[in-house]
Amino acid sequence: MNIHTYEKIWLIGALALIVGFIATVTYGAAGAGVAMVDETGGTIDANAVTDDEDFGEPRVEQVGENEYDVYVIAQQFIFRPDTIVVPANSTVTFHITSIDVIHGFQVVGTNVNTMVVPGQVAEITVEFDEPKEYGILCNEYCGSGHHDMEGKLNVVPEDEYEGESE
C-alpha cells in the first residue's frame, strides 16, 4: 500500500496533536500541583448547622502561628460572617457549608473557588501575603436574590490585626 507524502504529514501531525493533548491533560491533572476539593471537610447536618460546635458561631479562629481557620455559612442570600478579617502573611483554611441550597464561594482575585453543598463542608487553604481587600461572591445561582449575595475579605497588616470578623 502506497501512502502519499502529504497524507503521511497529516497523519503524523494529527498523532502529534493527540499525544500533545494527552500530555497537557495529564500535566494539568497531576503535574501542576493543583489539588482538587475533596471530602476531607466531612459532612454536617444541614438542618442543625447553627447547633454545630464549629459553625454555631461563624468566625475566624487562630489555630497556630500565622495559621487561621475561617468558618463560613452560606445561606440565601448572605454569607456569615459577611466580612472576614485576617492578617497578612498568614495561611487561612476556609471551612464553608450551606444551610439551604447549593451556593458558590469565590474570593475574587485568588484561586479560592468552590461549590458549597448543604450537608457537606468544603475546605480550601490559601496563603495571603499582602494586605488587600477581596470580594467574596456566590457563583452558583441560588435564587432571586443571588445577585446581592456577596461578602468581603480584608487582609490587614499584621500589626493592625485584632482577631475579629463581622
DSSP file (Angstrom, degrees, kcal/mol; ACC not computed):
  #  RESIDUE AA STRUCTURE BP1 BP2  ACC     N-H-->O    O-->H-N    N-H-->O    O-->H-N    TCO  KAPPA ALPHA  PHI   PSI    X-CA   Y-CA   Z-CA
    1    1 A M              0   0    0      0, 0.0     2,-0.6     0, 0.0     0, 0.0   0.000 360.0 360.0 360.0 132.2    0.0    0.0    0.0
    2    2 A N        -     0   0    0      0, 0.0     2,-0.5     0, 0.0     0, 0.0  -0.901 360.0-162.0-107.2 121.6    1.4    3.4   -1.0
    3    3 A I        -     0   0    0     -2,-0.6     5,-0.1     2,-0.0     0, 0.0  -0.898  25.4-118.0-105.0 128.8    0.5    6.4    1.2
    4    4 A H     >  -     0   0    0     -2,-0.5     4,-1.9     1,-0.1     3,-0.2  -0.257  22.1-117.0 -62.3 149.3    1.0    9.8   -0.4
    5    5 A T  H  > S+     0   0    0      1,-0.2     4,-2.1     2,-0.2     5,-0.1   0.875 114.5  51.9 -57.3 -43.0    3.6   12.1    1.3
    6    6 A Y  H  > S+     0   0    0      1,-0.2     4,-2.3     2,-0.2    -1,-0.2   0.871 107.5  52.7 -64.9 -36.5    1.0   14.7    2.2
    7    7 A E  H  > S+     0   0    0     -3,-0.2     4,-2.6     2,-0.2    -1,-0.2   0.901 108.2  51.3 -64.1 -40.4   -1.2   12.0    3.9
    8    8 A K  H  X S+     0   0    0     -4,-1.9     4,-2.7     2,-0.2     5,-0.2   0.915 109.1  50.6 -62.1 -43.1    1.8   10.9    5.9
    9    9 A I  H  X S+     0   0    0     -4,-2.1     4,-2.6     1,-0.2    -2,-0.2   0.929 112.4  46.4 -61.6 -44.8    2.5   14.5    7.0
   10   10 A W  H  X S+     0   0    0     -4,-2.3     4,-2.6     2,-0.2    -2,-0.2   0.888 112.7  50.1 -66.0 -39.3   -1.2   15.0    8.1
   11   11 A L  H  X S+     0   0    0     -4,-2.6     4,-2.5     2,-0.2    -2,-0.2   0.929 113.0  45.7 -63.8 -45.0   -1.2   11.6    9.9
   12   12 A I  H  X S+     0   0    0     -4,-2.7     4,-2.5     2,-0.2    -2,-0.2   0.914 113.8  49.8 -64.4 -42.3    2.0   12.5   11.8
   13   13 A G  H  X S+     0   0    0     -4,-2.6     4,-2.3    -5,-0.2    -2,-0.2   0.922 111.5  48.1 -62.0 -43.9    0.7   15.9   12.6
   14   14 A A  H  X S+     0   0    0     -4,-2.6     4,-2.3     1,-0.2    -2,-0.2   0.914 112.6  48.3 -64.0 -43.0   -2.6   14.5   13.9
   15   15 A L  H  X S+     0   0    0     -4,-2.5     4,-2.6     2,-0.2     5,-0.2   0.897 110.1  52.2 -63.7 -39.9   -0.9   11.9   16.0
   16   16 A A  H  X S+     0   0    0     -4,-2.5     4,-2.6     1,-0.2    -2,-0.2   0.906 109.8  49.4 -62.2 -41.6    1.5   14.6   17.4
   17   17 A L  H  X S+     0   0    0     -4,-2.3     4,-2.6     2,-0.2    -2,-0.2   0.906 111.2  49.1 -64.1 -41.2   -1.6   16.8   18.3
   18   18 A I  H  X S+     0   0    0     -4,-2.3     4,-2.4     2,-0.2    -2,-0.2   0.938 113.3  45.8 -63.9 -46.6   -3.3   13.8   20.1
   19   19 A V  H  X S+     0   0    0     -4,-2.6     4,-2.5     1,-0.2    -2,-0.2   0.905 113.4  50.7 -62.9 -41.3   -0.1   13.0   22.1
   20   20 A G  H  X S+     0   0    0     -4,-2.6     4,-2.4    -5,-0.2    -2,-0.2   0.904 110.0  49.9 -62.1 -41.8    0.3   16.6   22.9
   21   21 A F  H  X S+     0   0    0     -4,-2.6     4,-2.5     2,-0.2     5,-0.2   0.927 111.5  47.7 -63.1 -45.6   -3.3   16.9   24.1
   22   22 A I  H  X S+     0   0    0     -4,-2.4     4,-2.4     1,-0.2    -2,-0.2   0.907 112.4  50.0 -62.3 -42.1   -3.0   13.8   26.3
   23   23 A A  H  X S+     0   0    0     -4,-2.5     4,-2.5     2,-0.2    -1,-0.2   0.901 110.9  49.6 -63.7 -40.8    0.3   15.1   27.8
   24   24 A T  H  X S+     0   0    0     -4,-2.4     4,-2.6     2,-0.2    -2,-0.2   0.924 112.3  46.5 -64.0 -45.5   -1.3   18.5   28.5
   25   25 A V  H  X S+     0   0    0     -4,-2.5     4,-2.0     2,-0.2    -2,-0.2   0.909 113.1  50.0 -64.0 -42.1   -4.3   16.9   30.2
   26   26 A T  H  X>S+     0   0    0     -4,-2.4     4,-2.3    -5,-0.2     5,-0.7   0.925 112.2  47.0 -62.9 -45.3   -2.0   14.6   32.2
   27   27 A Y  I  X>S+     0   0    0     -4,-2.5     5,-1.6     1,-0.2     4,-1.2   0.927 112.6  49.8 -62.5 -44.6    0.2   17.5   33.3
   28   28 A G  I  <5S+     0   0    0     -4,-2.6     6,-0.2     1,-0.2    -1,-0.2   0.832 116.3  42.3 -63.9 -32.1   -2.8   19.6   34.3
   29   29 A A  I  <5S+     0   0    0     -4,-2.0    -1,-0.2    -5,-0.2    -2,-0.2   0.800 136.7   5.1 -84.9 -30.5   -4.4   16.8   36.3
   30   30 A A  I  <5S+     0   0    0     -4,-2.3     3,-0.4    -5,-0.2    -3,-0.2   0.697 123.9  50.7-126.9 -30.8   -1.3   15.5   38.1
   31   31 A G  I  <<S+     0   0    0     -4,-1.2    -3,-0.2    -5,-0.7    -4,-0.1   0.683  93.3  66.9 -93.9 -18.2    1.8   17.6   37.5
   32   32 A A  S   <S-     0   0    0     -5,-1.6    -1,-0.2     2,-0.1     3,-0.1   0.531 100.2-119.1 -85.1  -3.9    0.9   21.1   38.2
   33   33 A G        +     0   0    0     -3,-0.4     2,-0.6     1,-0.3    -2,-0.1   0.698  60.7 150.3  76.0  18.0    0.3   20.7   41.9
   34   34 A V        -     0   0    0     -6,-0.2     2,-0.5     1,-0.0    -1,-0.3  -0.757  33.5-152.7 -86.9 121.7   -3.3   21.7   41.7
   35   35 A A        -     0   0    0     -2,-0.6     2,-0.2    -3,-0.1    -5,-0.0  -0.807   8.1-136.3 -97.3 132.9   -5.4   19.9   44.4
   36   36 A M        -     0   0    0     -2,-0.5     2,-0.3     1,-0.1    -1,-0.0  -0.553  30.4 -99.1 -82.3 151.1   -9.0   19.2   43.8
   37   37 A V        +     0   0    0     -2,-0.2     2,-0.2     2,-0.1    -1,-0.1  -0.546  54.0 176.7 -68.8 130.2  -11.5   19.9   46.5
   38   38 A D    >   -     0   0    0     -2,-0.3     3,-0.6    85,-0.2    85,-0.3  -0.455  44.9 -83.0-123.4-163.8  -12.3   16.5   48.1
   39   39 A E  G >  S+     0   0    0      1,-0.2     3,-1.3    -2,-0.2    82,-0.1   0.146  86.9 111.7 -93.5  20.6  -14.3   15.2   51.0
   40   40 A T  G 3   +     0   0    0      1,-0.3    -1,-0.2    83,-0.1     3,-0.1   0.751  69.1  66.9 -66.1 -20.9  -11.8   16.0   53.7
   41   41 A G  G <  S-     0   0    0     -3,-0.6    -1,-0.3    80,-0.3    81,-0.1   0.741  96.9-150.6 -71.3 -21.7  -14.1   18.6   55.1
   42   42 A G    <   -     0   0    0     -3,-1.3    79,-2.4    79,-0.1     2,-0.3  -0.342  18.1 -66.3  86.2-167.6  -16.6   16.0   56.1
   43   43 A T  B     -A  120   0A   0     77,-0.2     2,-0.3    -3,-0.1    77,-0.3  -0.778  38.4-168.5-122.1 166.4  -20.4   16.2   56.4
   44   44 A I        -     0   0    0     75,-1.7     2,-0.8    -2,-0.3     5,-0.1  -0.985  36.7 -99.0-152.2 150.3  -22.7   18.1   58.6
   45   45 A D    >   -     0   0    0     -2,-0.3     3,-2.0     1,-0.2     7,-0.1  -0.662  31.0-154.8 -74.5 109.7  -26.5   18.1   59.3
   46   46 A A  G >  S+     0   0    0     -2,-0.8     3,-0.6     1,-0.3    -1,-0.2   0.740  92.1  55.6 -61.5 -23.0  -27.7   20.9   57.2
   47   47 A N  G 3  S+     0   0    0      1,-0.2    -1,-0.3     2,-0.1     3,-0.1   0.571 114.1  38.8 -85.2  -8.8  -30.7   21.4   59.5
   48   48 A A  G X> S+     0   0    0     -3,-2.0     3,-1.1     1,-0.1     4,-0.5  -0.019  72.1 123.9-129.9  30.7  -28.6   21.8   62.6
   49   49 A V  G X4 S+     0   0    0     -3,-0.6     3,-1.4     1,-0.3     6,-0.2   0.900  75.1  54.8 -60.2 -41.6  -25.6   23.9   61.3
   50   50 A T  G 34 S+     0   0    0      1,-0.3    -1,-0.3    -4,-0.2    -2,-0.1   0.674 106.2  53.1 -69.8 -14.7  -26.2   26.6   63.9
   51   51 A D  G <4 S+     0   0    0     -3,-1.1    -1,-0.3     4,-0.0    -2,-0.2   0.518  86.6 110.6 -92.2  -7.3  -26.0   23.9   66.7
   52   52 A D  S <X S-     0   0    0     -3,-1.4     4,-1.9    -4,-0.5     5,-0.2  -0.383  74.5-127.8 -71.3 145.1  -22.7   22.6   65.4
   53   53 A E  T  4 S+     0   0    0      1,-0.2     4,-0.2     2,-0.2    -1,-0.1   0.879 107.4  34.3 -58.7 -41.3  -19.6   23.2   67.5
   54   54 A D  T  4 S+     0   0    0      1,-0.1     3,-0.3     2,-0.1    -1,-0.2   0.875 127.4  34.7 -84.3 -39.3  -17.6   24.8   64.6
   55   55 A F  T  4 S+     0   0    0     -6,-0.2    -2,-0.2     1,-0.2    -1,-0.1   0.472  88.0  93.9 -99.5  -2.8  -20.4   26.5   62.7
   56   56 A G  S  < S+     0   0    0     -4,-1.9    -1,-0.2     1,-0.3    -3,-0.1   0.843 104.2  23.1 -57.5 -33.3  -22.6   27.6   65.6
   57   57 A E  S    S-     0   0    0     -3,-0.3    -1,-0.3    -4,-0.2    14,-0.1  -0.821  89.3-140.3-134.0  93.6  -20.8   30.9   65.6
   58   58 A P        +     0   0    0      0, 0.0     2,-0.3     0, 0.0    14,-0.2  -0.296  47.5 132.7 -56.7 134.3  -19.1   31.6   62.2
   59   59 A R        -     0   0    0     12,-0.4    12,-2.9    -5,-0.2     2,-0.5  -0.944  59.8 -92.4-165.5 176.1  -15.8   33.2   62.9
   60   60 A V  E     -B   70   0B   0     -2,-0.3     2,-0.4    10,-0.2    10,-0.2  -0.962  41.0-171.9-107.8 130.4  -12.0   33.5   62.3
   61   61 A E  E     -B   69   0B   0      8,-3.2     8,-3.1    -2,-0.5     2,-0.5  -0.987  21.6-132.8-130.0 127.2  -10.0   31.3   64.7
   62   62 A Q  E     +B   68   0B   0     -2,-0.4     6,-0.3     6,-0.2     3,-0.1  -0.663  28.3 170.8 -78.5 127.2   -6.3   31.3   65.2
   63   63 A V  E     -     0   0B   0      4,-2.3     2,-0.3    -2,-0.5     5,-0.2   0.425  62.4 -12.5-117.2  -3.2   -5.0   27.7   65.2
   64   64 A G  E >  S-B   67   0B   0      3,-1.3     3,-1.7     0, 0.0     2,-0.6  -0.962 100.1 -44.3-176.0-179.4   -1.3   28.2   65.1
   65   65 A E  T 3  S-     0   0    0      1,-0.3     3,-0.1    -2,-0.3    -3,-0.0  -0.547 129.3 -12.0 -68.3 117.5    1.4   30.8   64.4
   66   66 A N  T 3  S+     0   0    0     -2,-0.6    25,-2.9     1,-0.2     2,-0.4   0.756 113.9 117.0  60.3  27.9    0.2   32.6   61.3
   67   67 A E  E <   +Bc  64  91B   0     -3,-1.7    -4,-2.3    23,-0.2    -3,-1.3  -0.993  39.7 178.6-127.7 131.6   -2.5   29.9   60.7
   68   68 A Y  E     -Bc  62  92B   0     23,-2.7    25,-2.8    -2,-0.4     2,-0.4  -0.976  20.7-149.5-135.3 144.0   -6.2   30.6   60.8
   69   69 A D  E     -Bc  61  93B   0     -8,-3.1    -8,-3.2    -2,-0.4     2,-0.5  -0.943  14.4-161.3-108.0 134.4   -9.4   28.7   60.3
   70   70 A V  E     -Bc  60  94B   0     23,-2.8    25,-3.2    -2,-0.4     2,-0.6  -0.975   2.6-157.8-118.9 121.9  -12.4   30.6   59.0
   71   71 A Y  E     - c   0  95B   0    -12,-2.9   -12,-0.4    -2,-0.5     2,-0.4  -0.886  17.7-179.2-102.1 120.7  -15.9   29.1   59.4
   72   72 A V  E     - c   0  96B   0     23,-3.0    25,-1.9    -2,-0.6     2,-0.5  -0.962  17.0-159.0-126.7 135.5  -18.4   30.4   56.9
   73   73 A I  E     -Dc  80  97B   0      7,-2.6     7,-2.7    -2,-0.4     2,-0.5  -0.963   9.4-157.7-111.0 128.0  -22.1   29.6   56.5
   74   74 A A  E     +Dc  79  98B   0     23,-2.9    25,-1.5    -2,-0.5    26,-0.5  -0.904  25.2 153.8-102.5 131.0  -23.7   30.4   53.1
   75   75 A Q  E >   -D   78   0B   0      3,-2.5     3,-3.2    -2,-0.5     2,-0.4  -0.974  52.3 -43.9-149.4 161.2  -27.4   30.9   53.0
   76   76 A Q  T 3  S-     0   0    0      1,-0.3    70,-0.1    -2,-0.3     3,-0.0  -0.496 122.7 -14.8 -62.2 120.9  -29.9   32.7   50.8
   77   77 A F  T 3  S+     0   0    0     -2,-0.4    73,-0.3    68,-0.1    -1,-0.3  -0.441 121.8  56.2-125.4  51.3  -28.7   35.5   50.2
   78   78 A I  E <   -D   75   0B   0     -3,-3.2    -3,-2.5    71,-0.2     2,-0.4  -0.934  57.9-131.6-141.8 161.2  -25.8   36.1   52.6
   79   79 A F  E     -D   74   0B   0     71,-0.4    -5,-0.2    -2,-0.3    71,-0.1  -0.945  35.6-117.4-108.4 140.1  -22.5   34.8   53.9
   80   80 A R  E    S+D   73   0B   0     -7,-2.7    -7,-2.6    -2,-0.4   -21,-0.1  -0.986 106.1  29.9-119.9 122.1  -22.0   34.6   57.6
   81   81 A P  S    S-     0   0    0      0, 0.0    -1,-0.2     0, 0.0     3,-0.1   0.600  81.9-165.2 -72.2 154.6  -19.7   36.3   58.6
   82   82 A D  S    S+     0   0    0     84,-0.3    70,-2.5     1,-0.2     2,-0.4   0.722  79.0  41.0 -83.8 -19.5  -20.2   38.9   55.8
   83   83 A T  E    S-g  152   0C   0     68,-0.2    83,-1.6    70,-0.0     2,-0.4  -0.991  72.0-167.0-127.9 125.2  -16.8   40.5   56.5
   84   84 A I  E     -g  153   0C   0     68,-2.8    70,-3.4    -2,-0.4     2,-0.5  -0.925   2.5-164.5-111.8 132.4  -13.8   38.3   57.2
   85   85 A V  E     +g  154   0C   0     -2,-0.4    70,-0.2    68,-0.2    -2,-0.0  -0.976  16.0 162.2-121.8 124.6  -10.6   39.9   58.6
   86   86 A V  E     -g  155   0C   0     68,-2.4    70,-2.4    -2,-0.5     2,-0.1  -0.948  37.0-106.8-134.3 155.6   -7.3   38.0   58.6
   87   87 A P  E     -g  156   0C   0      0, 0.0     3,-0.3     0, 0.0    41,-0.2  -0.485  36.8-104.4 -81.5 155.1   -3.7   39.2   58.9
   88   88 A A  S    S+     0   0    0     68,-2.6    41,-0.2     1,-0.2    42,-0.1  -0.272 102.5  37.9 -67.3 163.3   -1.2   39.4   56.1
   89   89 A N  S    S+     0   0    0     39,-1.3     2,-0.3     1,-0.2    40,-0.2   0.882  95.5 122.7  59.2  42.3    1.5   36.7   55.9
   90   90 A S  E     - E   0 128B   0     38,-1.9    38,-2.7    -3,-0.3     2,-0.5  -0.917  62.8-127.6-132.5 158.6   -0.9   34.0   57.1
   91   91 A T  E     -cE  67 127B   0    -25,-2.9   -23,-2.7    -2,-0.3     2,-0.5  -0.929  29.8-165.7-104.7 124.6   -2.3   30.7   56.0
   92   92 A V  E     -cE  68 126B   0     34,-3.3    34,-2.7    -2,-0.5     2,-0.6  -0.941  11.4-162.2-119.3 129.0   -6.0   30.6   56.0
   93   93 A T  E     -cE  69 125B   0    -25,-2.8   -23,-2.8    -2,-0.5     2,-0.4  -0.949  13.6-151.7-108.6 117.9   -8.2   27.5   55.8
   94   94 A F  E     -cE  70 124B   0     30,-3.4    30,-1.9    -2,-0.6     2,-0.5  -0.760   7.9-167.3 -88.9 131.4  -11.8   28.2   54.9
   95   95 A H  E     +cE  71 123B   0    -25,-3.2   -23,-3.0    -2,-0.4     2,-0.4  -0.983  19.3 179.4-115.4 114.4  -14.5   25.7   56.1
   96   96 A I  E     +cE  72 122B   0     26,-2.6    26,-2.9    -2,-0.5     2,-0.3  -0.949  10.2 163.3-126.7 136.2  -17.7   26.5   54.3
   97   97 A T  E     -c   73   0B   0    -25,-1.9   -23,-2.9    -2,-0.4     2,-0.3  -0.935  24.7-133.0-142.1 168.0  -21.1   24.9   54.4
   98   98 A S  E     -cf  74 118B   0     19,-0.5    21,-0.8    22,-0.4   -23,-0.2  -0.915   5.7-163.3-123.0 149.2  -24.7   25.8   53.4
   99   99 A I  S    S+     0   0    0    -25,-1.5   -24,-0.1    -2,-0.3     3,-0.1   0.489  84.8  13.3-107.0  -4.9  -27.9   25.5   55.3
  100  100 A D  S    S-     0   0    0      1,-0.5     2,-0.2   -26,-0.5   -25,-0.1   0.631 116.2  -4.5-134.6 -65.2  -30.4   25.7   52.4
  101  101 A V  S    S-     0   0    0    -27,-0.1    -1,-0.5    16,-0.1     2,-0.3  -0.725  83.1 -68.5-130.0 177.6  -29.4   25.4   48.8
  102  102 A I        +     0   0    0     -2,-0.2     2,-0.3    39,-0.1    15,-0.2  -0.553  57.0 174.1 -71.5 132.0  -26.2   25.0   46.7
  103  103 A H  E     -H  116   0C   0     13,-2.6    13,-3.5    -2,-0.3     2,-0.3  -0.758  25.2-126.5-125.6 173.6  -24.1   28.1   46.7
  104  104 A G  E     -H  115   0C   0     36,-0.4     2,-0.4    11,-0.3    11,-0.2  -0.892  10.8-156.3-117.6 156.0  -20.7   29.1   45.4
  105  105 A F  E     +H  114   0C   0      9,-2.6     9,-2.0    -2,-0.3     2,-0.4  -0.920  22.0 164.9-134.7 108.3  -17.8   30.6   47.4
  106  106 A Q  E     -HI 113 137C   0     31,-2.2    31,-2.6    -2,-0.4     2,-0.8  -0.988  28.5-154.3-128.8 125.9  -15.3   32.6   45.4
  107  107 A V  E >   - I   0 136C   0      5,-2.1     3,-1.7    -2,-0.4     5,-0.4  -0.883  36.0-126.2 -94.7 107.7  -12.7   35.0   46.7
  108  108 A V  T 3  S+     0   0    0     27,-2.5    27,-0.3    -2,-0.8     3,-0.1  -0.279  89.7  22.2 -63.1 131.7  -12.2   37.2   43.7
  109  109 A G  T 3  S+     0   0    0      1,-0.4    -1,-0.3    25,-0.1     2,-0.2   0.482 113.6  76.9  91.7   3.9   -8.6   37.6   42.6
  110  110 A T  S <  S-     0   0    0     -3,-1.7    -1,-0.4     2,-0.2    16,-0.0  -0.729  91.2-105.9-129.7-178.8   -7.5   34.3   44.2
  111  111 A N  S    S+     0   0    0     -2,-0.2     2,-0.8    -3,-0.1    -3,-0.1   0.228  79.6 119.4 -94.8  15.1   -7.8   30.6   43.5
  112  112 A V        +     0   0    0     -5,-0.4    -5,-2.1    12,-0.1     2,-0.3  -0.726  32.8 134.9 -81.3 111.3  -10.4   30.2   46.2
  113  113 A N  E     +H  106   0C   0     -2,-0.8     2,-0.3    -7,-0.2    -7,-0.2  -0.822  18.5 148.5-161.9 114.3  -13.5   28.9   44.4
  114  114 A T  E     -H  105   0C   0     -9,-2.0    -9,-2.6    -2,-0.3     2,-0.4  -0.974  44.5-110.2-147.4 161.0  -15.7   26.1   45.4
  115  115 A M  E     -H  104   0C   0     -2,-0.3     2,-0.6   -11,-0.2   -11,-0.3  -0.767  29.3-146.1 -88.7 138.0  -19.3   24.8   45.3
  116  116 A V  E     -H  103   0C   0    -13,-3.5   -13,-2.6    -2,-0.4   -19,-0.1  -0.930  17.9-171.9-111.7 113.9  -21.0   24.8   48.7
  117  117 A V    >   -     0   0    0     -2,-0.6     3,-2.1   -15,-0.2   -19,-0.5  -0.873  30.1-107.6-110.3 133.8  -23.4   22.0   49.1
  118  118 A P  B 3  S+f   98   0B   0      0, 0.0   -19,-0.1     0, 0.0     3,-0.1  -0.345 107.3  23.5 -57.0 135.0  -25.9   21.6   52.1
  119  119 A G  T 3  S+     0   0    0    -21,-0.8   -75,-1.7     1,-0.3     2,-0.3   0.384 110.0  88.2  89.4  -4.2  -24.7   18.8   54.3
  120  120 A Q  B <   -A   43   0A   0     -3,-2.1     2,-0.6   -77,-0.3   -22,-0.4  -0.934  65.6-141.2-126.2 151.8  -21.1   19.0   53.2
  121  121 A V        -     0   0    0    -79,-2.4     2,-0.4    -2,-0.3   -80,-0.3  -0.954  15.4-154.1-112.3 118.2  -18.1   21.1   54.5
  122  122 A A  E     -E   96   0B   0    -26,-2.9   -26,-2.6    -2,-0.6     2,-0.4  -0.755   9.1-161.4 -89.7 136.5  -15.8   22.4   51.8
  123  123 A E  E     +E   95   0B   0     -2,-0.4     2,-0.4   -85,-0.3   -85,-0.2  -0.978  14.3 169.9-121.1 130.3  -12.2   23.1   52.9
  124  124 A I  E     -E   94   0B   0    -30,-1.9   -30,-3.4    -2,-0.4     2,-0.4  -0.993  15.2-157.8-138.9 131.3   -9.8   25.3   51.0
  125  125 A T  E     +E   93   0B   0     -2,-0.4     2,-0.3   -32,-0.3   -32,-0.2  -0.917  19.3 164.6-112.1 135.1   -6.4   26.5   52.2
  126  126 A V  E     -E   92   0B   0    -34,-2.7   -34,-3.3    -2,-0.4     2,-0.4  -0.984  30.3-128.3-145.7 152.6   -4.7   29.6   50.8
  127  127 A E  E     -E   91   0B   0     -2,-0.3     2,-0.6   -36,-0.2   -36,-0.2  -0.880  14.2-160.7-104.7 135.7   -1.9   32.0   51.8
  128  128 A F  E     +E   90   0B   0    -38,-2.7   -38,-1.9    -2,-0.4   -39,-1.3  -0.961  18.1 165.9-116.6 114.1   -2.3   35.7   52.0
  129  129 A D        +     0   0    0     -2,-0.6    -1,-0.1   -41,-0.2   -41,-0.1   0.817  58.5  49.8 -96.3 -36.4    0.9   37.6   51.8
  130  130 A E  S    S-     0   0    0    -42,-0.1     2,-0.2   -43,-0.1    -1,-0.1  -0.811  86.6-106.8-110.8 143.9   -0.1   41.2   51.1
  131  131 A P        +     0   0    0      0, 0.0     2,-0.3     0, 0.0    25,-0.2  -0.506  61.0 138.6 -63.6 132.3   -2.7   43.4   52.8
  132  132 A K  E     - J   0 155C   0     23,-1.5    23,-3.2    -2,-0.2     2,-0.5  -0.971  51.3-116.6-169.0 156.7   -5.6   43.8   50.4
  133  133 A E  E     - J   0 154C   0     -2,-0.3     2,-0.3    21,-0.2    21,-0.2  -0.926  32.4-171.6-106.4 130.3   -9.4   43.8   50.2
  134  134 A Y  E     - J   0 153C   0     19,-3.1    19,-2.6    -2,-0.5     2,-0.3  -0.880  18.6-128.5-118.5 149.6  -11.1   41.0   48.3
  135  135 A G  E     - J   0 152C   0     -2,-0.3   -27,-2.5   -27,-0.3     2,-0.5  -0.734  15.3-147.5 -91.7 147.5  -14.7   40.5   47.3
  136  136 A I  E     -IJ 107 151C   0     15,-2.4    15,-2.2    -2,-0.3     2,-0.3  -0.975  21.9-176.0-115.3 128.3  -16.5   37.2   48.1
  137  137 A L  E     -IJ 106 150C   0    -31,-2.6   -31,-2.2    -2,-0.5     2,-0.6  -0.903  29.9-130.5-125.4 150.9  -19.1   36.1   45.6
  138  138 A C        -     0   0    0     11,-1.3   -33,-0.2    -2,-0.3    11,-0.1  -0.903  24.4-178.1 -92.2 119.8  -21.7   33.4   45.3
  139  139 A N        +     0   0    0     -2,-0.6     2,-0.4   -25,-0.2    -1,-0.1   0.133  57.8  80.4-110.8  21.1  -21.1   32.0   41.8
  140  140 A E  S    S-     0   0    0    -36,-0.2   -36,-0.4     6,-0.1     2,-0.1  -0.996  91.4-110.3-122.5 126.3  -23.9   29.4   41.8
  141  141 A Y        +     0   0    0     -2,-0.4   -39,-0.1     1,-0.2     3,-0.1  -0.351  44.0 168.7 -58.6 123.6  -27.4   30.6   41.2
  142  142 A C        -     0   0    0      1,-0.4     2,-0.3    -2,-0.1    -1,-0.2   0.271  52.0 -62.5-124.8   8.8  -29.2   30.3   44.5
  143  143 A G  S >  S-     0   0    0      1,-0.1     3,-1.8   -66,-0.0    -1,-0.4  -0.845  76.6 -40.7 137.5-172.6  -32.5   32.1   44.0
  144  144 A S  T 3  S+     0   0    0      1,-0.3     3,-0.3    -2,-0.3    -1,-0.1   0.728 131.0  47.3 -65.3 -24.2  -34.0   35.5   43.2
  145  145 A G  T >  S+     0   0    0      1,-0.2     3,-1.9    -3,-0.1     4,-0.4   0.229  76.1 113.6 -99.6  14.2  -31.5   37.5   45.5
  146  146 A H  G X   +     0   0    0     -3,-1.8     3,-1.8     1,-0.3    -8,-0.3   0.854  68.7  61.7 -53.2 -40.6  -28.4   35.7   44.2
  147  147 A H  G 3  S+     0   0    0     -3,-0.3    -1,-0.3     1,-0.3    -2,-0.1   0.680 103.9  50.4 -64.8 -17.0  -27.1   38.9   42.6
  148  148 A D  G <  S+     0   0    0     -3,-1.9     2,-1.0   -11,-0.0    -1,-0.3   0.434  80.5 111.2 -97.6  -0.9  -26.9   40.5   46.0
  149  149 A M    <   +     0   0    0     -3,-1.8   -11,-1.3    -4,-0.4     2,-0.3  -0.634  45.8 124.8 -83.3 103.8  -25.0   37.7   47.7
  150  150 A E  E     - J   0 137C   0     -2,-1.0   -71,-0.4   -73,-0.3     2,-0.3  -0.963  30.8-178.3-151.7 164.7  -21.6   39.0   48.5
  151  151 A G  E     - J   0 136C   0    -15,-2.2   -15,-2.4    -2,-0.3     2,-0.4  -0.837  22.5-112.7-150.1-173.0  -19.1   39.5   51.3
  152  152 A K  E     -gJ  83 135C   0    -70,-2.5   -68,-2.8    -2,-0.3     2,-0.5  -0.982   8.6-160.6-135.0 145.8  -15.7   40.9   52.0
  153  153 A L  E     -gJ  84 134C   0    -19,-2.6   -19,-3.1    -2,-0.4     2,-0.6  -0.979  13.9-165.9-122.2 115.0  -12.3   39.5   52.9
  154  154 A N  E     -gJ  85 133C   0    -70,-3.4   -68,-2.4    -2,-0.5     2,-0.8  -0.904   5.6-165.2-104.6 116.4   -9.9   42.1   54.4
  155  155 A V  E     -gJ  86 132C   0    -23,-3.2   -23,-1.5    -2,-0.6   -70,-0.1  -0.903  21.4-172.9 -97.6 112.2   -6.3   41.1   54.7
  156  156 A V  E     -g   87   0C   0    -70,-2.4   -68,-2.6    -2,-0.8     5,-0.1  -0.663  32.7 -83.8-106.7 158.6   -4.8   43.6   57.0
  157  157 A P    >>  -     0   0    0      0, 0.0     3,-1.8     0, 0.0     4,-0.7  -0.282  44.4-114.4 -56.7 147.6   -1.2   44.3   58.1
  158  158 A E  G >4 S+     0   0    0      1,-0.3     3,-0.9     2,-0.2    -2,-0.1   0.854 114.9  54.8 -55.9 -38.7   -0.1   42.0   60.9
  159  159 A D  G 34 S+     0   0    0      1,-0.2    -1,-0.3     3,-0.0    -3,-0.0   0.625 108.8  49.3 -74.0 -11.1    0.2   44.9   63.4
  160  160 A E  G <4 S+     0   0    0     -3,-1.8     2,-0.3     2,-0.0    -1,-0.2   0.494  83.0 113.2-100.7  -6.2   -3.3   46.1   62.7
  161  161 A Y    <<  +     0   0    0     -3,-0.9    -6,-0.0    -4,-0.7   -75,-0.0  -0.502  34.1 173.6 -74.6 130.3   -5.0   42.7   63.1
  162  162 A E        -     0   0    0     -2,-0.3    -1,-0.1     2,-0.2    -4,-0.0   0.364  49.5-110.7-116.1   1.1   -7.3   42.4   66.2
  163  163 A G  S    S+     0   0    0      1,-0.2     2,-0.4  -102,-0.0  -103,-0.2   0.847  72.4 125.9  77.1  34.8   -8.8   39.0   65.6
  164  164 A E        -     0   0    0   -105,-0.1     2,-0.3  -103,-0.0    -1,-0.2  -0.947  36.6-172.0-129.1 149.1  -12.3   40.0   64.7
  165  165 A S              0   0    0     -2,-0.4   -81,-0.2   -81,-0.1  -105,-0.1  -0.958 360.0 360.0-129.7 152.9  -14.8   39.3   61.9
  166  166 A E              0   0    0    -83,-1.6   -84,-0.3    -2,-0.3   -82,-0.2   0.421 360.0 360.0-104.4 360.0  -18.1   41.0   61.5
